[in-house]
Amino acid sequence: MTVAAEHTAVRVALWRALHLLADAPPYVVADEVGLRIADPGEGWRERPDMDVEATRRTRASIVARARFVEDLVVERVGEGVEQYVVLGAGLDTFAQRRADVGARGLRVFEVDQPGPQAWKRQRLVELGLGVPEWLRLVPVDFEGDWWGQLLAAGLDPGRPAVVASTGVTMYLTEEAITATFRLVATLAPGSTLVTTFMRPIEDVEPEQREQLRAAMNGARAAGTPFLSFHRPEQMLALARETGFREARHVAAAELEQRYFAGRTDGFRPSRGEELLVAGV
């Protein structure tokens, strides 16, 4: 295989696995599947970006957003939603870990670039996990008509869906983000967009700024620079302007209260990346 997963997707998968190895229970999300797919080799915990102390709050943010999206999807499925779209899926493992939700009639669409997705498909086969009928892997060119490709893969715009985009907006231009919002807002009433956004560095906790700068430098060196930063009020305004009926900001403090209450180990999410939930 000449094409593998994006380095950012691998890092996120390893952080989710590191949570189970380095942090005390109760665990926010239990995900070792991404580690199995990534197959990083025996020395992966020695990587500089796996430093337990330096990455504590970033790691907490990663597992918190994964848990929040998962809880939201399960909630919406309970309300009758049968379609779930993961934009920029990377090494997302919802479909592998939550087959119980798929058995309730949910169809999952993982949307990603052709090369990394083909690699992931092969890894799923090699691990004996396979691709169940209710999971659609949708290879797209995000610079082209990716929405048309998603519809051709079976997404029904006339029925409600949950569309998730986590860890993606910082790599997109304002025009691309706006275009994505407008497309999702055309889905049937009852549809939901859940997306993360990176806040400006001056909004981040002072002790987290050095790590954010390092992440920005690393992304730039890898050819995938951070292009967009937003404050909550900007994201809320964008949701209204692009056609959503309602929108709310999910702050790091809300995630901390929901998933980290009572912890005394300093494991809590940073406000560097937060969430927007918008309803059609």
HELIX and SHEET records of a PDB file:
HELIX    1   1 HIS A    7  ALA A   22  1                                  16    
HELIX    2   2 VAL A   33  ALA A   38  1                                   6    
HELIX    3   3 TRP A   44  GLU A   46  5                                   3    
HELIX    4   4 PRO A   48  MET A   50  5                                   3    
HELIX    5   5 ARG A   56  GLY A   78  1                                  23    
HELIX    6   6 PHE A   94  ARG A   97  1                                   4    
HELIX    7   7 ALA A   99  GLY A  102  1                                   4    
HELIX    8   8 PRO A  114  GLU A  126  1                                  13    
HELIX    9   9 TRP A  146  ALA A  152  1                                   7    
HELIX   10  10 THR A  169  TYR A  171  5                                   3    
HELIX   11  11 GLU A  174  VAL A  184  1                                  11    
HELIX   12  12 ILE A  201  ASP A  203  5                                   3    
HELIX   13  13 PRO A  206  GLN A  208  5                                   3    
HELIX   14  14 ARG A  209  ALA A  221  1                                  13    
HELIX   15  15 PRO A  232  GLU A  241  1                                  10    
HELIX   16  16 ALA A  252  TYR A  259  1                                   8    
SHEET    1   A 7 LEU A 135  PRO A 139  0                                        
SHEET    2   A 7 ARG A 107  ASP A 112  1                                        
SHEET    3   A 7 GLN A  83  LEU A  87  1                                        
SHEET    4   A 7 VAL A 162  SER A 165  1                                        
SHEET    5   A 7 THR A 192  MET A 198  1                                        
SHEET    6   A 7 GLU A 273  GLY A 279 -1                                        
SHEET    7   A 7 GLU A 246  VAL A 250 -1                                        
END                                                                             
